[in-house]
Amino acid sequence: MDVEALKEEAGIAACKYVVEGMNVGLGTGSTVKYTILELGRRVREEGLTIVGVPTSIATRDLAQKVGIPLADLDDLDGLDVVIDGTDEFDPSFQLIKGGGAALLREKVVAQASKRMVVVADDRKQVATLGAFPLPIEVTPFSFNTTKRAIESILGCSVNMRMEGDGMLKTDNGNYIADAHTGPSITDPEMTEQRLLALAGVVQVGLFNNMCNVVVMASDSGVSVLTKDD
């Protein structure tokens, strides 16, 4: 199977964690897109009753298009599950996220959820985090000062993410600094704490102690990995 077919298979398989009456966090990215499409089909064709909370403007638009009822997180008493993608996950189910520049909203929704289900293909499974550049959302104010502080803490090069001829802006109006640490993040919890101590850092793309389940697609099919295992 090609990569896109694997993503679709994993995205659809993750829908089994959504049942009638749930409040569901809807993640962002090229794999969870298929989860949203399948949930929309179940809403339309099977009468599934759920309420979705999108993690980005793009996800909001897609969910509305396929007919998933949406609500603001503030108006709900938490979420039953969030289904989202990942850029990497390690053996402890610690994640790097933010390739889609939605990490702040994704983390707010994940923290409000009882369970986090990640959909991924097997290229995202790593022994040590960091081969995928670590996304860090920073304020536009004096962002170069923040960038230099991040480089000092991590001891690596950091690039500001661009879009077209200018700086990429997140849905929250911030910038993304991508830290090229290489596969060296052996203590993601400490790394997150040190970066969050910088005043210019809004949020870090390390999702620690949040993920419970990974629905992973590979050439041999879809497998379900749980943290208990």
Buried (B, 14 or more C-beta within 10 A) or exposed (E): BEEEEBBBBBBBBBBEBBEEEBBBBBBBBBBBBBBBBBBBBBBEEEEBEBBBBBBBEBBBEBBBEBEBEEEEBEEEEEBBBBBBBBBBBBEEBBBBBBBBBBBBBBBBBBBBBEBBBBBBBBBBBBEBBBBBBBBBBBBEEEBEEBBEBBBEBBEBEBEBBEEEEEBBBBBEEBBBBBBBBEBEBEEBEEBBEBBBEBEBBBBBBBBBEBBBBBBBBBEEEBEBBEEEE
